[in-house]
Every structure is written in structure tokens, then in C-alpha cells.
Amino acid sequence: MERKNKTARLMDLVDRLALRPHGVGELARRYGVTERTVERDLEALREQGYAVERVGRGQYALRAASPPLHPVEALALFAAGRLLYHQAPTKQYGSALEKLARMLPNPLRELLLQSTKGLEAKAGDSRTLEMVARALLERRVLAFEYRSGGSKNWRPKELQVYFLEANRTNLGLYAIGYERTYHKSILTFKLSRMRNTRLLEDTYEFPPDFDPSAYLRQAWGVVGAREGAMEVRLRFSPEAAWRVLEGDYPGLEVEAELSDGGLLARLPAVPFKGGVPWEVLAWIQSFGPRVEVLSPPEFRSLWLEEARKVWEQYGTRQEMSAV
């Protein structure tokens, strides 16, 4: 038992020292051992070939053995770490952030390590995350109950997980794969809407023709390629033109720059519930009166109907406040 505890301690000690310098007393408190035990552990690591160095006042660190990163590579990893922090649903993401930080030079390493503060208090559903990850890694069918947005009913699903995607808008995690029980098609499922996840003994292979980049090419969130995508044509006012030209929006093409500074543009819109491209509609609505839907007629009518309902709600409240 003692040997097992020491082995686990030494492995964790390597991780700690690779992140930042630690004092002997700090490490002794962490592991619940004496300072002399920590000193023996440090010597044992040196004997195993680890470059343990004394730095500062009584602190020890592990000299990095990884090749240096190009400044842009370091910045890319730091940005990935920040996205990971914003998306983090459970405390296990803190460990992932620490491991990512090991690859970075200072001061980026210390800045990213600061992102781990508060993650220990996260109490998300780590079981769902684990089951989905194992389903993908082990290629085993994932069974779960699912409640679609706005629904009160939980329905059984069995999914062959092909890909995991973080929504660019809400950073929520989604599993993409073949749902084999009812839909019998490739669909997207939000992890936070799953419950009672479990792995089945059934295994599967990734289809050679599934390309996640192609599936998500026209996605404005996580709703991927489907048949029947409509082409939406828009007119943007001069006040909104710079945002459109600056943004990297999926499939959007500028048809013309108008003399008043406005834009004509078009984009493919993937239908969702009820055949409506809700993700694209929400993006269009974010421009308010600075955009006009030109076509198709049914989508223009829906956009105008949504605007009319907002006006009715606003007008009613205005009338009530004036009484």
C-alpha cells in the first residue's frame, strides 16, 4: 500500500513541478507527509532522470523538456485554454487546463493557471461528460434519455457518437452522431439535456463519408448539414455593414456594396424545428432595424411576424406605463 501511495505521489509531484515552482512545506501539506519525505521524493525523481531544480528561496521546479513554441503557437494554446475555461462545466476541466498550461512559456503559463481558480467549486454532471467521452473513444453506443428544448417529455435515444462540438454562441457541448432508434439519421444532441447516460455493449465504426467540417460548414450554431437548406437574401444598412464585413459568418457572401454604404448579401440557412432556420433567424434579429430580409418570401414573412409580435409587446407595456 505504501509503495502504491508513493508512486501516485511521485506522479502527481511531476505534474505539480512542471506547472510552477513549489516549496517543500507546501508539498508536504498537500500530500500529508513530512518535509523530509518530500525531500526524498525529489531525490527519487532526480534518480529517475527528471530535471528537478532548486529555484528561488527553497522552491523546486521541473525544467521543461518540451520544444519551445513559436509565439503564435503559444498564443493559440493560450486562447484555447481561455475558451476551455469559459466552457468548463465541471471541476475536471481544471485539471485539463493545468496540463495545457504546462506547454506554455511564462507569463502565459501563469496567466492561464489563474483561469483554474473557482473550477474546484464546479458541480456539473461529470457522469454525462464521462459517458459521452467514453462512447466516442471506445466506439460504443451511448444510451440516454433526452428532452428537446421546450419539451417536458424525456425520450429514450441510442447514439453512435461521431463528433463533439462546442456551440460558438453559448459554448455548450453537443454530441453529433447517428441516432439509431427513432430518427435513424445524423443529429445533434446537447449534453445538458441528457440524463441516465450509459454505455451499451454494441460497438460501431466511424463512417468514412462523415466529414465534421462539411457537416458544420453551414452551421450557425450546432445544427449541421441537412437537405433543403434555403438561400436567404439580406440588405444591411450602412450602420451594420462593417460588422458583416468584419465577421466570419458561415456561407455568407456579399453580393454588392451599395452606394449608401449598405450591403446586399446572401447565405444558406439550414432548417431546424418546423423547417425554420432558427439559428440564422436569431442572428438576423440581432441587427434589429439595420437589416431587411428580402427573400425567400416565407422567411421574410416569418421575420416580419416576429418583429410585429415584439412591437405589440412593447406597445402594450408602453400604454400600461402611461396609465
C-alpha positions in Angstrom: 0.0 0.0 0.0 2.8 2.4 0.9 4.5 1.7 -2.5 1.3 2.5 -4.3 0.8 5.7 -2.4 4.4 6.8 -3.1 4.1 6.0 -6.8 0.9 8.1 -7.1 2.5 10.9 -5.1 5.6 10.9 -7.4 3.4 11.1 -10.5 1.4 14.0 -9.1 4.6 15.6 -7.9 5.9 15.6 -11.5 2.7 17.3 -12.7 3.0 19.9 -9.9 6.6 20.8 -10.5 6.0 21.1 -14.3 3.4 23.7 -13.7 5.2 26.0 -11.3 7.8 26.1 -8.5 6.7 24.7 -5.1 8.2 24.8 -1.7 8.9 21.7 0.4 6.5 22.8 3.1 3.7 23.4 0.6 4.1 20.0 -0.9 4.3 18.3 2.5 0.9 19.9 3.4 -0.6 18.9 0.0 0.4 15.2 0.4 0.0 14.9 4.2 3.6 13.8 4.7 6.7 15.2 6.4 9.1 17.7 4.7 11.8 15.0 4.9 9.6 12.7 2.9 9.1 15.3 0.2 12.9 15.8 0.0 13.4 12.1 -0.5 10.7 12.2 -3.2 12.6 15.0 -5.0 15.8 13.0 -4.9 14.0 9.9 -6.2 12.7 11.9 -9.2 16.3 13.1 -9.9 17.5 9.5 -9.8 14.8 8.6 -12.4 16.1 11.3 -14.7 13.8 14.2 -14.0 15.4 17.6 -14.2 14.3 18.8 -10.7 16.0 22.2 -10.0 16.0 24.4 -6.9 14.8 27.9 -7.8 14.2 31.0 -5.7 14.1 30.6 -1.9 13.7 26.9 -1.1 11.4 26.1 -4.0 11.7 23.4 -6.6 10.6 23.1 -10.2 10.9 20.7 -13.1 12.8 22.0 -16.1 10.7 21.9 -19.2 11.7 19.3 -21.7 9.2 20.1 -24.4 10.4 22.0 -27.5 9.9 25.8 -27.5 6.7 27.1 -29.1 6.5 29.8 -31.8 4.9 32.9 -30.2 1.8 32.4 -32.4 1.6 28.8 -31.3 1.8 29.8 -27.7 -0.9 32.4 -28.2 -3.1 29.8 -29.9 -2.8 27.4 -27.0 -3.5 30.2 -24.5 -6.6 31.2 -26.4 -7.7 27.6 -26.5 -7.3 27.5 -22.7 -9.4 30.6 -22.2 -12.2 29.0 -24.3 -11.9 25.9 -22.3 -12.3 27.9 -19.1 -15.4 29.7 -20.4 -16.9 26.4 -21.5 -15.9 24.4 -18.3 -18.9 22.6 -16.9 -17.1 20.6 -14.2 -14.1 20.8 -12.0 -12.3 18.1 -14.1 -11.7 20.9 -16.7 -9.4 22.5 -14.1 -7.0 19.5 -14.5 -7.1 19.8 -18.3 -6.3 23.5 -18.0 -3.3 22.7 -15.8 -2.0 20.2 -18.3 -2.4 22.6 -21.1 -0.6 25.3 -19.1 2.5 23.1 -18.8 3.1 23.5 -22.5 3.2 27.3 -22.3 6.1 29.7 -21.5 5.7 32.3 -18.8 3.9 34.7 -18.4 1.2 32.8 -20.4 1.5 29.8 -18.2 0.8 31.8 -15.0 -2.0 33.7 -16.7 -3.7 30.5 -17.8 -3.2 28.9 -14.4 -5.2 31.8 -12.9 -8.1 30.6 -15.0 -8.3 27.4 -12.9 -9.4 29.4 -9.8 -13.0 28.6 -9.0 -13.3 25.5 -11.1 -12.9 23.3 -8.0 -16.4 24.5 -7.0 -18.0 23.4 -10.2 -20.6 20.7 -9.6 -21.7 19.8 -13.2 -22.8 16.4 -14.3 -19.5 14.8 -14.8 -21.1 11.4 -15.4 -22.7 12.5 -18.7 -19.4 14.0 -19.8 -17.6 10.8 -19.0 -20.1 8.6 -20.7 -20.1 10.6 -23.9 -16.3 10.8 -24.0 -16.0 7.1 -23.5 -18.6 6.4 -26.1 -16.5 8.3 -28.6 -13.2 6.9 -27.5 -14.4 3.3 -27.2 -16.8 3.5 -30.1 -19.6 2.1 -28.0 -23.3 3.1 -28.5 -24.5 5.6 -26.0 -28.0 5.2 -24.5 -29.7 8.0 -22.7 -33.0 9.9 -22.1 -33.3 13.2 -23.9 -35.5 16.3 -23.5 -35.6 18.6 -26.5 -35.7 22.3 -25.9 -39.1 23.4 -24.7 -40.4 19.9 -24.3 -41.4 18.3 -20.9 -41.0 14.8 -22.1 -37.9 12.6 -21.8 -37.5 10.2 -24.7 -35.0 7.2 -25.0 -32.2 7.6 -27.5 -29.3 5.4 -28.7 -26.5 7.3 -30.4 -23.4 6.4 -32.3 -21.2 9.4 -31.4 -19.2 10.7 -34.3 -18.1 14.1 -33.1 -18.3 16.6 -30.2 -18.8 20.3 -30.8 -18.9 23.4 -28.6 -21.6 25.9 -29.7 -19.9 29.1 -30.8 -22.7 31.1 -29.1 -23.3 29.5 -25.7 -20.2 27.3 -25.6 -22.4 24.3 -24.6 -21.2 20.9 -25.6 -23.1 18.9 -28.2 -22.7 15.3 -29.4 -23.2 14.7 -33.2 -23.9 11.2 -34.4 -26.3 8.6 -35.8 -29.4 8.1 -33.7 -30.5 4.6 -34.4 -33.7 4.0 -32.6 -36.3 6.5 -33.9 -34.8 9.2 -36.1 -32.3 6.9 -37.9 -30.3 9.8 -39.1 -27.3 12.0 -38.1 -28.5 14.6 -35.5 -27.1 16.9 -32.8 -27.8 16.4 -29.1 -27.0 18.8 -26.3 -25.2 17.1 -23.4 -27.0 19.2 -20.7 -30.3 17.8 -21.9 -29.3 14.2 -21.4 -29.9 12.1 -18.4 -29.4 8.5 -17.3 -26.5 8.0 -19.8 -25.0 4.6 -20.1 -22.8 2.6 -22.5 -24.2 -0.4 -24.4 -22.0 -3.3 -25.4 -22.8 -2.6 -29.1 -19.8 -1.1 -30.9 -19.7 0.8 -34.2 -17.2 2.2 -36.7 -16.9 5.8 -37.9 -18.5 6.1 -41.4 -15.8 7.0 -43.9 -18.0 9.6 -45.6 -18.7 11.6 -42.4 -16.8 14.9 -42.5 -17.4 17.1 -39.5 -16.1 20.1 -41.3 -18.5 19.6 -44.2 -21.4 18.8 -41.7 -20.9 22.1 -39.8 -19.9 24.3 -42.8 -23.2 26.0 -42.9 -23.9 25.8 -39.2 -24.5 29.0 -37.3 -24.6 27.1 -34.0 -24.5 23.3 -34.0 -27.3 22.4 -36.4 -25.3 20.8 -39.2 -25.9 20.0 -42.8 -29.4 18.8 -43.8 -31.3 18.6 -47.0 -33.4 21.5 -48.1 -31.2 24.5 -47.0 -32.8 27.7 -48.1 -30.9 30.7 -49.6 -31.6 33.9 -47.6 -31.0 37.3 -49.2 -30.5 40.3 -47.0 -30.0 44.1 -47.2 -27.8 45.6 -44.5 -27.8 49.3 -43.6 -24.5 51.3 -43.6 -24.5 51.1 -39.8 -24.4 47.3 -39.9 -22.2 46.8 -43.0 -18.9 46.9 -41.1 -20.0 44.2 -38.7 -21.0 42.0 -41.6 -17.7 42.6 -43.5 -15.7 42.0 -40.3 -17.4 38.8 -39.2 -16.6 35.3 -40.3 -20.1 34.1 -40.9 -20.7 30.6 -42.3 -21.5 30.7 -46.0 -22.3 34.4 -46.2 -21.5 36.0 -49.5 -21.6 39.8 -50.2 -23.4 40.3 -53.5 -22.9 44.1 -53.7 -21.7 47.1 -51.8 -24.4 49.8 -52.2 -23.8 53.5 -52.9 -25.1 54.5 -49.5 -22.6 52.2 -47.7 -25.1 49.3 -47.2 -24.7 45.7 -48.4 -26.6 43.1 -50.3 -25.7 39.6 -49.0 -26.9 36.0 -49.2 -26.4 32.9 -47.1 -27.6 29.3 -46.9 -29.8 28.7 -43.9 -30.2 25.1 -42.5 -33.8 24.4 -41.4 -34.4 23.1 -37.9 -37.7 22.7 -36.0 -40.7 23.2 -38.2 -38.5 23.8 -41.2 -37.3 27.1 -39.8 -33.6 28.1 -39.6 -33.9 29.4 -36.1 -30.2 29.9 -35.6 -29.9 32.2 -38.6 -33.1 34.0 -37.7 -31.7 34.8 -34.2 -28.6 36.2 -35.8 -30.6 38.4 -38.2 -32.8 39.7 -35.4 -29.6 40.8 -33.5 -29.2 43.6 -36.2 -32.7 45.0 -35.4 -33.9 47.5 -38.0 -30.4 47.6 -39.6 -31.2 44.5 -41.8 -34.1 43.6 -44.1 -34.9 40.1 -45.2 -35.5 40.2 -49.0 -36.2 36.6 -49.7 -37.4 33.9 -49.6 -41.0 35.2 -49.1 -41.9 32.7 -46.4 -38.8 33.6 -44.4 -39.4 37.3 -44.9 -43.0 36.8 -43.6 -41.7 35.0 -40.5 -39.2 37.7 -39.8 -41.9 40.4 -40.1 -44.3 38.4 -37.9 -41.6 38.1 -35.2 -41.0 41.8 -35.4 -44.7 42.5 -35.2 -45.0 40.5 -32.0 -42.2 42.3 -30.4 -43.8 45.6 -31.3 -47.1 44.5 -29.8 -45.5 43.6 -26.6 -43.5 46.8 -26.4 -46.5 48.9 -27.3 -48.7 47.3 -24.7 -46.1 47.9 -22.0 -45.8 51.5 -23.1 -49.5 52.0 -22.9 -49.6 50.4 -19.4 -46.8 52.6 -18.1 -48.5 55.7 -19.3 -51.7 55.0 -17.4 
